[in-house]
Amino acid sequence: MSDDLDALKSRTEADLAAATDLRAWDAVRVAVLGKSGSLTALLKELGKVAPEERRERGAALNRLKDSLNAAIEARRTALETAALEARLAAERMDVTLPPRPHPAGLIHPISRTIEEMAAIFGAMGFEVAEGPDVESDWHNFGALNIPAHHPARADHDTFYLPPVAGQSMPPVLRTHTSPVQVRTMLERSLPFRVVVPGRTYRADHDATHSPMFHQIEGLALGRDITLGHLKGCLIDFLRTFFGISTLPVRFRSSYFPFTEPSMEVDIGWNRKTGELGGGGDWLEILGSGMVHPKVLANAGIDPREWQGFAFGMGVERVTMLKHGIPDLRPFYESDIRWLRHYGFNPLAPAMLHEGV
């Protein structure tokens, strides 16, 4: 190897040894092997060497290139190892120290909404009832007067589970909390009033739908319950829950297999601003109606003697409206930043609006 190659090797090794971080190391690498690097320049000039010396010169340059590549990579590895060790030393934690204090956890908006709803309906004499998430076809559909051809029974809407021996229809993940109404009618003595909050499941997922979501339903049965009781109950609930004493509420005729007559309930809002209580527009908020006589009969209750009303609404929907939450998906993404913004102090009681 000629003197100029020996000098280049010595100078490069000295520069690598002097490099104390990856930035300085990269500067040395580029100065030697880059497009304008010293070794690259020597390789480009190889064509100018006399033919009788070109073979030996080329071999020497290739040996130098391999040697410098190895030295450069070795130095990079050493610097990365040193940087990692320094970082680990700086971030070392003494696990014997007591934990750092941090803010208390927050109540999820869904949990707080269910608490508020249960408190409002509780003041009207409703008790909370619960039931299983996995239901029989009869409890979820048949007892509620939902016929076999109803689209809600389709695979693209309902999560069916593997069939159970001895049952003609496979069980389902409940598509609404109404099966608990059926179980309550079968198990409780009349009269009664219950609300049923809980998880429900449907095969749908986008910004406004989730395959798992929450509903709350209500059922009141007695001898003299009328449509007027239903309207008064829901108007008082909506105005109390949203804290707007003059909230416009509208009842529209509709159809549900398990109620007759059936009504959808709208509240006043401003379509442009999203503000509730004004603006001249209407927003559908829940479904309701008088319990269908067939549903009563399916539960062993004489519809000529007993009657009542039922209603149901999505918990996520009213939570989003009340707190100005624009997207459904963050409810289930476990983002602590989102929860810190929309969560509630667990030590503070649910604030119910007075004077409504």
Helices and strands as residue ranges (DSSP letters): H 3-18, H 22-33, H 38-44, G 45-48, H 51-90, H 109-123, E 127-128, E 134-135, H 137-140, G 142-144, G 151-153, E 172-173, H 178-187, E 192-201, E 212-222, H 227-242, E 249-256, E 259-269, E 281-291, H 293-298, E 307-314, H 315-323, G 329-332, H 336-342
